[in-house]
C-alpha cells in the first residue's frame, strides 16, 4: 500500500529524494506501523520525536492505512 510521507528539520538527509516538507510516496506492507515506516526509511528511531498521521498526533505503534499522510519531525531545541 502507498502512504505519503513528509520529513522536516533535517530528517530529509536520511531519505533519498526527500526535501524539507516535500511529499514522497512510499510503499509499505499492509498492516505496517509508523515504527515500521521509520525503519523502512532508515531513519534512526531516536531522531524522530513527533509523528503526525493525517494531521493528528500519532504514536509509532499506529497502524497505517492506504493513502495516509505521515509527517515526521526530529526533536527541536529552542527556548
VOLUMFI-118311 format. One line per field, with one value per residue (C-alpha): x, y, z; residue in three letters; residue number from 1. Coordinates in Angstrom, 2 decimals. Example, Ala and Ser with C-alpha at 12.3 -4.5 7.8 and 13.67 -1.06 7.14 Angstrom:
east <- [12.30 | 13.67];
north <- [-4.50 | -1.06];
up <- [7.80 | 7.14];
type <- [ALA | SER];
seq <- [1 | 2];
***
This chain:
east <- [0.00 | 1.09 | 1.42 | 2.53 | 5.47 | 6.96 | 10.09 | 11.19 | 14.06 | 16.97 | 15.32 | 15.39 | 19.12 | 18.09 | 15.55 | 16.81 | 14.66 | 13.10 | 13.28 | 12.11 | 8.36 | 8.34 | 5.84 | 7.20 | 5.17 | 6.33 | 5.17 | 4.72 | 3.21 | -0.40 | -0.56 | 2.67 | 3.03 | 4.66 | 7.66 | 8.00 | 7.80 | 10.58 | 12.70 | 11.98 | 13.10 | 16.27 | 15.76 | 17.29 | 14.37 | 15.95 | 15.86 | 12.05 | 10.39 | 6.93 | 4.79 | 1.52 | -0.86 | -3.47 | -2.81 | -3.25 | -0.52 | 0.24 | 2.40 | 4.88 | 2.60 | -0.25 | -1.19 | -1.07 | -3.76 | -3.57 | -3.32 | -2.35 | -0.32 | 2.57 | 4.77 | 7.93 | 9.76 | 13.01 | 13.49 | 13.90 | 15.65 | 14.87 | 13.68];
north <- [0.00 | 3.57 | 6.37 | 9.97 | 10.97 | 14.36 | 14.78 | 18.02 | 19.82 | 17.71 | 14.29 | 14.63 | 13.75 | 10.15 | 9.84 | 9.95 | 12.23 | 14.00 | 17.73 | 19.80 | 19.17 | 17.67 | 14.83 | 11.48 | 8.34 | 5.24 | 1.65 | -0.17 | -3.59 | -3.86 | -3.50 | -1.50 | 0.78 | 4.16 | 2.45 | 0.08 | 3.05 | 4.83 | 1.65 | 1.22 | 4.80 | 4.04 | 6.98 | 6.29 | 5.90 | 8.31 | 11.02 | 11.02 | 12.90 | 13.57 | 11.85 | 13.07 | 10.94 | 12.84 | 15.93 | 14.17 | 13.36 | 9.63 | 7.09 | 4.88 | 1.91 | 3.36 | 1.11 | 2.96 | 2.78 | 3.29 | 6.98 | 8.14 | 11.35 | 10.97 | 13.82 | 13.14 | 15.68 | 15.44 | 16.88 | 20.62 | 22.76 | 26.32 | 28.50];
up <- [0.00 | -0.52 | 2.05 | 1.61 | 3.79 | 4.61 | 6.70 | 8.35 | 10.08 | 8.93 | 8.68 | 4.91 | 4.99 | 5.75 | 2.91 | -0.69 | -2.82 | 0.15 | 0.65 | 3.60 | 3.71 | 0.20 | -0.13 | -1.23 | -1.86 | -0.02 | -0.48 | 2.85 | 3.57 | 4.71 | 8.50 | 8.71 | 11.71 | 11.95 | 13.55 | 10.56 | 8.19 | 10.09 | 9.94 | 6.23 | 5.59 | 7.56 | 9.88 | 13.32 | 15.75 | 18.23 | 15.53 | 15.27 | 18.12 | 16.72 | 14.12 | 12.65 | 10.59 | 8.60 | 10.71 | 14.07 | 16.57 | 16.38 | 18.17 | 16.32 | 17.04 | 14.97 | 12.07 | 8.76 | 6.10 | 2.34 | 1.46 | 4.96 | 5.11 | 7.55 | 8.81 | 10.82 | 12.98 | 14.97 | 18.46 | 18.08 | 20.67 | 21.44 | 24.16];
type <- [UNK | UNK | UNK | UNK | UNK | UNK | UNK | UNK | UNK | UNK | UNK | UNK | UNK | UNK | UNK | UNK | UNK | UNK | UNK | UNK | UNK | UNK | UNK | UNK | UNK | UNK | UNK | UNK | UNK | UNK | UNK | UNK | UNK | UNK | UNK | UNK | UNK | UNK | UNK | UNK | UNK | UNK | UNK | UNK | UNK | UNK | UNK | UNK | UNK | UNK | UNK | UNK | UNK | UNK | UNK | UNK | UNK | UNK | UNK | UNK | UNK | UNK | UNK | UNK | UNK | UNK | UNK | UNK | UNK | UNK | UNK | UNK | UNK | UNK | UNK | UNK | UNK | UNK | UNK];
seq <- [1 | 2 | 3 | 4 | 5 | 6 | 7 | 8 | 9 | 10 | 11 | 12 | 13 | 14 | 15 | 16 | 17 | 18 | 19 | 20 | 21 | 22 | 23 | 24 | 25 | 26 | 27 | 28 | 29 | 30 | 31 | 32 | 33 | 34 | 35 | 36 | 37 | 38 | 39 | 40 | 41 | 42 | 43 | 44 | 45 | 46 | 47 | 48 | 49 | 50 | 51 | 52 | 53 | 54 | 55 | 56 | 57 | 58 | 59 | 60 | 61 | 62 | 63 | 64 | 65 | 66 | 67 | 68 | 69 | 70 | 71 | 72 | 73 | 74 | 75 | 76 | 77 | 78 | 79];
***
